[in-house]
């Protein structure tokens, strides 16, 4: 994609590389926007040009260029009942555990793949993910059902096993987990778009609906910025339904 956008830029601007200016870059990005490209696409194009002209050529032409902020779409979150159906259609105990870790513990797909046997502490109903996203260690919670399934899984596991979910080389790949979720979604018959990160979305949304403090959810999701976690307040329908219209209180007072 970096090569693609740099080629498109030169086709658009019709100049030699040494003559490129900041205004040329702005004109190209504006052209992308005018053709209906998403802000995320324009941002990617900017990153592609910045890598070439800043990091490689050290031209200093990208410093003052800003692109529109990403428009984050509100995802369609699975209900608790739909999550139950999805997990029940996982197909095997291992696959069920993978789905449970993403929903019951809020783990990312890459974090599930890298889980090690020694990361799990069933006695404390928790786990410690070492070197998670951003290189940080991170605690996560375990549900009672997940622990029961883990106990059964451990009985079938090889003693010398390092990774909780081994693959062909070391650990299972993220792509393999994505395929497992895709197959479970097909078997479940749920019409919504179902993907790995959607289970993490459901984890956060359902915690919020249960009244969990958003700062605790921030910790469980390992978000460095609370604003990232506050995104889930937009997608919690149950929280919105709990809000009473002020008209109701006026009607009662007047009665």
Helices and strands as residue ranges (DSSP letters): H 2-13, G 17-19, H 22-34, H 39-50, I 51-56, H 80-88, H 93-104, H 109-114, G 117-119, E 120-121, G 122-124, E 126-129, G 133-135, E 138-141, H 144-156, H 174-188, H 196-209, H 214-221, H 226-230, G 231-233, H 237-242, H 246-254
